[in-house]
């Protein structure tokens, strides 16, 4: 075997080793990204659950408006009735 073959095998071995190291680094980076993505997703679900009552604000406002209108009608009716009995 000539020296050129030995040098070729060494270069090929180094290249293969570099590829393996780079692949391992990529796999570790992907695993870390997946862990962070799961944490972000959990935080988003938690914030959705914690802010769900805010979507009911419009319903509460509508109920308050109906109650206020009803109270106004009752007040007016009682005022008319009270004034009607005084005269």
Phi, psi and omega per residue, in radians:
X1 nan 2.334 -3.100
X2 -1.501 2.929 -3.139
X3 -1.132 -0.543 3.139
X4 -1.102 -0.699 3.111
X5 -1.129 -0.725 -3.132
X6 -1.127 -0.772 3.100
X7 -1.098 -0.698 3.104
X8 -1.093 -0.756 3.103
X9 -1.123 -0.706 3.124
X10 -1.116 -0.769 3.124
X11 -1.111 -0.763 3.118
X12 -1.092 -0.708 3.108
X13 -1.093 -0.740 3.116
X14 -1.123 -0.747 3.133
X15 -1.110 -0.772 3.118
X16 -1.087 -0.729 3.112
X17 -1.092 -0.732 3.097
X18 -1.102 -0.725 3.125
X19 -1.099 -0.755 3.130
X20 -1.100 -0.771 3.131
X21 -1.096 -0.768 3.129
X22 -1.119 -0.707 3.097
X23 -1.106 -0.732 3.106
X24 -1.107 -0.691 3.090
X25 -1.125 -0.699 3.124
X26 -1.150 -0.714 3.129
X27 -1.123 -0.745 3.115
X28 -1.122 -0.724 3.102
X29 -1.108 -0.700 3.115
X30 -1.158 -0.672 3.112
X31 -1.121 -0.765 3.110
X32 -1.107 -0.699 3.109
X33 -1.127 -0.679 3.115
X34 -1.138 -0.703 3.114
X35 -1.115 -0.757 3.121
X36 -1.161 -0.668 3.118
X37 -1.125 -0.670 3.089
X38 -1.137 -0.671 3.110
X39 -1.154 -0.720 3.103
X40 -1.123 -0.744 3.128
X41 -1.103 -0.713 3.098
X42 -1.115 -0.708 3.111
X43 -1.140 -0.676 3.104
X44 -1.136 -0.725 3.099
X45 -1.116 -0.705 3.133
X46 -1.137 -0.745 3.133
X47 -1.174 -0.612 3.069
X48 -1.095 -0.785 -3.142
X49 -1.154 -0.650 -3.108
X50 -1.303 -0.415 -3.120
X51 -1.797 0.061 -3.138
X52 -0.995 -0.700 3.132
X53 -1.089 -0.409 3.134
X54 -1.096 -0.499 -3.134
X55 -1.249 -0.275 3.121
X56 -1.532 -0.059 -3.109
X57 -1.001 -0.720 -3.136
X58 -1.095 -0.713 3.113
X59 -1.124 -0.706 3.111
X60 -1.118 -0.760 3.124
X61 -1.072 -0.729 3.111
X62 -1.111 -0.709 3.113
X63 -1.126 -0.719 3.119
X64 -1.111 -0.720 3.107
X65 -1.085 -0.752 3.121
X66 -1.114 -0.725 3.128
X67 -1.132 -0.744 -3.137
X68 -1.128 -0.744 3.107
X69 -1.104 -0.752 3.112
X70 -1.098 -0.722 3.110
X71 -1.120 -0.668 3.099
X72 -1.121 -0.726 3.121
X73 -1.118 -0.767 3.128
X74 -1.119 -0.762 3.120
X75 -1.040 -0.776 -3.132
X76 -1.131 -0.709 3.127
X77 -1.105 -0.775 3.120
X78 -1.159 -0.663 3.106
X79 -1.133 -0.755 3.125
X80 -1.119 -0.718 -3.137
X81 -1.150 -0.737 -3.134
X82 -1.147 -0.782 3.125
X83 -1.175 -0.595 -3.126
X84 -1.179 -0.582 -3.126
X85 -1.444 -0.315 -3.138
X86 -1.351 -0.568 -3.024
X87 -1.501 nan nan
